[in-house]
Amino acid sequence: MKSIPPADEARRADFEALYQRHSREVWALAYARWTNADTAMDITQEAFLRLWKQWEAGETVLQPRAWLLRVARNLAEDHAKSAFRRNGTHPPQTMNGVQAHDPLPLESLEREETFGQLREVLNQLPTADREILTLRYALEYNTTEIADLLSINATAVHMRLSRARQRVAERLKAQGVGQLP
Amino acid sequence: MSHLVRPPTPPDDDLDGRLRAFYRAEMPDPWPSWQAPASRVTLPARPTSRRKGFWGSRLALAASVALLLGGSLFLSGAVPALGTKPPIKLHGGDAIHPKDPGEIPGMRQIRELIVDPKEGTTFDKLILTPDDGAPIK
């Protein structure tokens, strides 16, 4: 069996740590664009695969977080028109880490319906609203963390979050959505 | 046994709860781990030099323009085609042919303009005669 050289092993470990640190943020931004968990995960894996290729080629990425977020945004924007949407840009065997999350556990129909309505409402919001909601509620980021990631100040975070919540509440109310079961 | 009685939740808290529950349900669970591709990924070869590509494209552009101009000149007849004889110039019936023998010592040249009445074309007839005598045709 072919053994992995220690340098390669260390590099893989470093990359794995980087993935654990930033992959949820990348996913959150991609999810905010498409409101689709699987698509967001595809984009996340693609962004990390591209970063891995940079590492493999010996190119230094000084700010991998910013690099990943930028690439993920571009991939998310290109997703609609690119072949990547249909086939991905790499053969399946290179996407070893990709696995779709299991289907949602069977919830009550009422709960599913409420989530469906919420999804519909979120789809009507601007991407900026969805970004801030995703970071707040999916990643449980506080104001400082959101401000840091989006490169805006704390006041802007408060304002955007408040407006986004208000829009969601108004639209849900207009749809007559009741209490979550 | 004690029962915790929850106070009625204000609408905003309910919205927070809904959003939190929704997003948590959307997030992949368990979170997929990263596994690097098994084989070393090779990037496609880049051009060795950007300048080479720059000049290469400029050269191709210049060649295209030259070809275009040359073609248009050729088609307009400004440039004689290769392998064709130079045109015979007719100026008032005085045809000049490149094989005109020119001055020959002891000979006299007589030129006659012949008109073909059917075709309406003209051509030059060159008659050489000795200085002293009858014409040689």
Chai-1 contact restraints between the chains, C-beta under 6 A:
chainA,res_idxA,chainB,res_idxB,connection_type,confidence,min_distance_angstrom,max_distance_angstrom,comment,restraint_id
A,R12,B,A36,contact,1.0,0.0,6.0,A-B,restraint_1
A,E16,B,W34,contact,1.0,0.0,6.0,A-B,restraint_2
A,Y19,B,W34,contact,1.0,0.0,6.0,A-B,restraint_3
A,A37,B,E26,contact,1.0,0.0,6.0,A-B,restraint_4
A,M41,B,P28,contact,1.0,0.0,6.0,A-B,restraint_5
A,W52,B,A36,contact,1.0,0.0,6.0,A-B,restraint_6
A,K53,B,V41,contact,1.0,0.0,6.0,A-B,restraint_7
A,E56,B,R40,contact,1.0,0.0,6.0,A-B,restraint_8
A,E56,B,V41,contact,1.0,0.0,6.0,A-B,restraint_9
A,A57,B,L43,contact,1.0,0.0,6.0,A-B,restraint_10
A,T94,B,P37,contact,1.0,0.0,6.0,A-B,restraint_11
A,N96,B,Q35,contact,1.0,0.0,6.0,A-B,restraint_12
A,G97,B,P32,contact,1.0,0.0,6.0,A-B,restraint_13
A,G97,B,W34,contact,1.0,0.0,6.0,A-B,restraint_14
A,G97,B,Q35,contact,1.0,0.0,6.0,A-B,restraint_15
A,Q99,B,P32,contact,1.0,0.0,6.0,A-B,restraint_16
A,H101,B,P28,contact,1.0,0.0,6.0,A-B,restraint_17
A,H101,B,D29,contact,1.0,0.0,6.0,A-B,restraint_18
A,L104,B,A25,contact,1.0,0.0,6.0,A-B,restraint_19
A,F115,B,F22,contact,1.0,0.0,6.0,A-B,restraint_20
A,L118,B,F22,contact,1.0,0.0,6.0,A-B,restraint_21
A,Y137,B,L19,contact,1.0,0.0,6.0,A-B,restraint_22
A,Y137,B,R20,contact,1.0,0.0,6.0,A-B,restraint_23
A,Y137,B,Y23,contact,1.0,0.0,6.0,A-B,restraint_24
A,A138,B,Y23,contact,1.0,0.0,6.0,A-B,restraint_25
A,A138,B,M27,contact,1.0,0.0,6.0,A-B,restraint_26
A,A169,B,L15,contact,1.0,0.0,6.0,A-B,restraint_27
A,L180,B,R18,contact,1.0,0.0,6.0,A-B,restraint_28
